[in-house]
């Protein structure tokens, strides 16, 4: 059914739309300007009376599932409206298939008059051959415009991501958008302190649920409630109660988020194309990752320790909120499975032991490796104090070496040896090439050629090994200056400890292995840094300026 121009009164719905997604940024397309243009036009149409105005602000024209558009369609179905007026076809929609369906099928079937002012189209005028050609063509142009704009916007966003610009709508908990630079994250001091507390409590042995419970008891707003308190209209796909509380999941999400290291990972989800709005996950290798994009809240060392703890089995006893001190740290030296803590009651007392978990499950798989918790703890405490003392001695020796003229002299000497070895490598490569040419020209036999190559390869390997060794020695000199030995400070803060705590254990120890004969093997953290310092000291001790007597006085 089509409208024929007569005196029939049309009850009109004005429909206006503005979208940031499809490039609708011109002032002429603003909501107010669209309304004004339509109302001015309808003054000349005495048979049309306005009964409603529908505004979709911020909705793309590709998708017709828009709230105001759906409201208008409901008015059409109930008979309240029988005329739709838009500024132009692009305001109605940019999906040429859907737009064409409404204009050429749905509206005529429902007896709805459709007017697109700037496109000079009014269905009441009757369809001409030109209309039948131009309307689908203009809808196709609008669709193409939306596609091109979508591609352009995607490209611009990808460039911003790779530059380290934050393009999200809301900053993660602990950060906020900079006031003068919306694509830059800065630390929210209040929430940032809560993040630091969460990491600190985890290091001290608290479980994720224990941390969540403490935060709720302290009245600390959850990330969602904190955003709401700041007036942010944040929505989540998760089902939440009227007031969202802290949960173990929320705590773990913070503990594993590299954002707090200054790392910005974006582009984790995308839409298949400009017509499909359902978001899908992208493979991790396609994410855009930028290091040092903003100021970190947590140090790399603390983040690494905490996330190593999360990989261990750190179950807690019922009604407890803290993880046991050695949980996830003690393992069997033979089968490498974790040790379990056993309680043995005797004479009205309780005694605690560590035993291999494999043996408990299968007696034939491994022996018990039984060891008393008391003797084990004493042994670990003694070994830890001894290692800390050793680290402090290393610090004092490094400080003494730094005061010597040795370092610059040694770097120059090592660099000279590297250059000499590199020249040797070049000579050997030339010798190998000449040997090959001699073999091709039949000046030497195949056996002679093989013998030459074998001899040259031995020399080449020796020279390359020397280059690698001297390069490492230079790195040791540079890296072992006391001003950058931050790893030493991690041990220094715990010197002369009398009692072990979960925080001390996980901060300084990676793993402890218990063997059947009672031997305990402790793997301390920062082992590579410690060994590098020892190598450096051994190398420096060969210098003429190195005075052992003065060194002894220094330590």
Residue pairs with C-beta under 8 A, 6 or more apart in sequence:
1 108
1 109
1 111
2 108
2 123
2 124
2 126
2 127
3 10
3 111
3 113
3 123
3 124
4 124
4 126
5 124
5 125
5 126
7 47
8 47
9 47
9 48
9 49
10 47
10 48
10 49
10 82
10 83
10 113
10 124
11 49
11 51
11 80
11 81
11 82
11 83
12 42
12 48
12 49
12 50
12 51
12 81
12 83
12 84
12 85
12 113
13 50
13 51
13 52
13 53
13 54
13 72
13 75
13 76
13 81
13 83
13 84
13 85
14 35
14 38
14 39
14 50
14 52
14 53
14 54
14 85
14 86
15 54
15 56
15 68
15 69
15 72
15 84
15 85
15 86
15 91
15 92
16 31
16 34
16 35
16 38
16 53
16 54
16 55
16 56
16 86
16 87
16 91
17 24
17 55
17 56
17 57
17 59
17 61
17 66
17 68
17 69
17 91
17 92
18 24
18 29
18 30
18 31
18 34
18 56
18 57
18 58
19 56
19 58
19 59
19 60
19 61
20 58
21 60
21 149
21 150
21 153
22 60
22 61
22 62
22 94
22 145
22 146
22 149
22 150
23 145
23 146
23 149
23 152
23 153
27 33
29 87
29 91
31 55
31 57
34 87
34 91
35 53
37 87
37 117
38 85
38 86
38 87
38 117
39 50
41 85
41 117
42 48
42 50
42 85
48 83
48 85
51 75
51 80
51 81
52 72
52 75
52 80
52 81
54 68
54 69
54 71
54 72
55 68
56 66
56 67
56 68
56 69
59 66
59 67
59 68
60 94
60 146
60 277
61 90
61 91
61 92
61 93
61 94
61 95
61 142
61 146
62 93
62 94
62 95
62 143
62 146
62 274
62 275
62 277
63 95
63 275
63 277
64 93
64 95
64 98
64 102
72 81
72 84
75 81
76 82
76 84
76 110
76 112
77 110
81 112
82 110
82 111
82 112
82 113
83 112
83 113
83 114
83 115
84 92
84 107
84 112
84 113
84 114
84 115
85 115
85 117
86 92
86 115
86 116
86 117
87 116
87 117
87 118
88 116
88 117
88 118
88 119
89 99
89 116
89 119
89 121
89 135
89 138
89 139
89 142
90 142
90 145
92 99
92 102
92 103
92 116
93 99
93 102
93 139
93 142
94 142
94 143
94 145
94 146
95 143
95 146
95 275
96 136
96 139
96 140
96 142
96 143
97 143
99 139
99 142
99 143
100 135
100 136
100 139
102 114
103 114
103 123
103 135
103 139
104 135
104 136
106 112
107 113
107 114
107 123
108 123
113 122
113 123
113 124
114 121
114 122
114 123
115 121
115 122
115 123
115 124
116 122
119 134
119 135
119 138
121 131
121 135
146 274
147 274
150 273
150 274
151 274
157 167
158 267
158 288
160 167
160 183
161 167
161 266
161 267
161 288
161 290
162 288
162 290
163 290
164 264
164 290
164 292
164 293
164 294
165 183
165 184
166 177
166 183
166 184
166 185
166 264
166 266
166 293
166 294
167 183
167 266
168 266
170 227
170 232
170 234
171 177
171 185
171 188
172 223
172 257
172 259
173 191
173 194
173 195
173 223
173 226
173 254
174 187
174 188
174 191
174 192
174 194
174 195
174 254
174 259
174 260
174 297
175 185
175 186
175 187
175 188
175 191
175 192
175 259
175 294
175 297
176 185
176 186
176 187
176 188
177 183
177 184
177 185
177 186
178 184
178 185
178 186
184 294
185 264
185 293
185 294
186 294
186 295
187 295
187 297
191 223
191 226
192 297
194 215
194 220
195 254
195 260
195 297
195 298
196 297
196 298
198 211
198 215
198 251
198 254
198 255
199 255
199 260
199 298
199 302
199 303
199 306
201 210
201 211
201 214
202 208
202 211
202 251
202 255
202 306
202 309
203 302
203 305
203 306
203 309
203 502
203 503
203 506
203 507
204 322
204 501
204 502
204 503
205 322
205 323
205 324
205 325
205 327
205 501
205 502
205 503
205 506
206 214
206 321
206 322
206 323
207 248
207 314
207 316
207 320
207 321
207 322
207 323
208 248
208 249
208 251
208 252
208 255
209 248
209 251
209 321
210 316
210 320
210 321
210 322
211 246
211 248
211 251
212 245
212 246
212 247
212 248
212 250
212 251
213 246
213 321
214 321
215 222
215 246
215 251
216 245
216 246
220 246
221 229
222 244
222 245
222 246
222 247
222 250
223 250
224 234
224 236
224 240
224 244
225 243
225 244
227 234
228 234
252 310
254 260
255 306
255 307
255 310
256 307
256 310
258 265
258 303
259 265
260 296
260 297
260 298
260 303
261 296
261 298
261 300
261 303
262 291
262 292
262 293
262 294
262 295
262 296
263 289
263 290
263 291
263 292
263 293
264 289
264 290
264 293
264 294
265 287
265 288
265 289
266 287
266 288
267 282
267 286
267 287
267 288
268 281
268 282
268 287
269 279
269 280
269 281
269 282
270 279
270 280
270 282
271 277
271 278
271 279
271 280
272 278
272 280
301 486
301 487
301 490
305 506
305 507
305 525
308 506
308 510
309 323
309 328
309 506
311 328
312 327
312 328
312 329
312 338
313 327
313 328
313 338
314 323
314 327
314 328
315 327
316 322
316 323
316 324
316 327
317 324
322 502
323 502
324 341
324 502
325 500
325 501
325 502
325 505
326 341
326 354
326 505
326 512
328 338
329 505
329 506
329 509
329 511
329 512
330 338
330 339
330 354
330 376
330 512
330 514
331 337
331 338
331 339
331 511
331 512
331 513
331 514
332 338
332 339
332 356
332 357
332 358
332 366
332 369
332 513
332 514
333 369
333 513
333 514
333 515
333 516
333 519
333 521
334 356
334 366
334 367
334 369
334 515
334 516
335 356
335 358
335 365
335 366
336 513
337 356
337 357
337 358
337 366
338 357
339 354
339 355
339 356
339 357
339 369
339 514
340 354
340 355
340 356
340 357
340 360
341 352
341 353
341 354
341 373
342 352
342 353
342 354
342 355
343 350
343 351
343 352
344 350
344 351
344 352
344 353
345 351
351 372
351 373
352 372
352 373
352 374
353 370
353 371
353 372
353 373
354 369
354 370
354 371
354 373
354 376
354 514
355 368
355 369
355 370
356 366
356 367
356 368
356 369
358 365
358 366
359 365
359 366
359 367
359 368
359 369
367 516
369 514
369 515
369 516
371 514
371 518
371 520
376 514
376 520
377 500
379 520
380 500
380 505
380 509
380 512
380 520
380 522
381 497
381 499
381 500
383 520
383 522
384 494
384 497
384 500
384 504
384 508
384 509
384 522
385 495
385 496
385 497
387 491
387 508
387 522
387 524
388 491
388 492
388 494
388 495
388 497
388 508
389 495
391 488
391 491
391 492
391 530
392 488
392 491
392 492
392 495
393 555
394 488
394 530
394 533
394 534
394 537
395 482
395 485
395 488
395 492
396 554
396 555
397 537
397 551
397 554
397 555
398 480
398 481
398 482
398 485
398 533
398 536
398 537
399 482
399 554
400 550
400 551
400 554
400 555
401 407
401 536
401 537
401 540
401 546
402 481
402 482
404 540
404 543
404 545
404 546
405 545
406 540
406 543
406 545
406 546
407 477
409 543
409 545
410 473
410 477
410 539
410 540
410 543
411 474
411 477
411 478
414 470
414 473
414 474
414 477
415 470
415 474
417 466
417 470
418 466
418 467
418 470
418 471
418 474
421 463
421 464
421 466
421 467
421 470
422 463
422 467
424 459
424 463
425 460
425 463
425 464
425 467
428 456
428 459
428 460
428 463
429 460
431 452
431 456
432 452
432 453
432 456
432 460
435 444
435 449
435 452
435 453
435 456
436 449
438 444
438 449
439 445
439 446
439 448
439 449
444 452
472 535
473 535
473 536
473 539
476 532
476 533
476 535
476 536
476 539
477 536
477 539
479 532
480 532
480 533
480 536
482 488
485 529
485 533
487 525
487 526
487 529
487 530
490 507
490 508
490 525
490 526
491 508
491 526
494 504
494 507
494 508
497 504
507 525
508 524
508 525
509 522
509 523
509 524
509 525
510 523
510 524
510 525
510 527
511 523
512 520
512 521
512 522
512 523
513 520
513 521
513 523
514 520
515 521
524 530
540 546
541 548
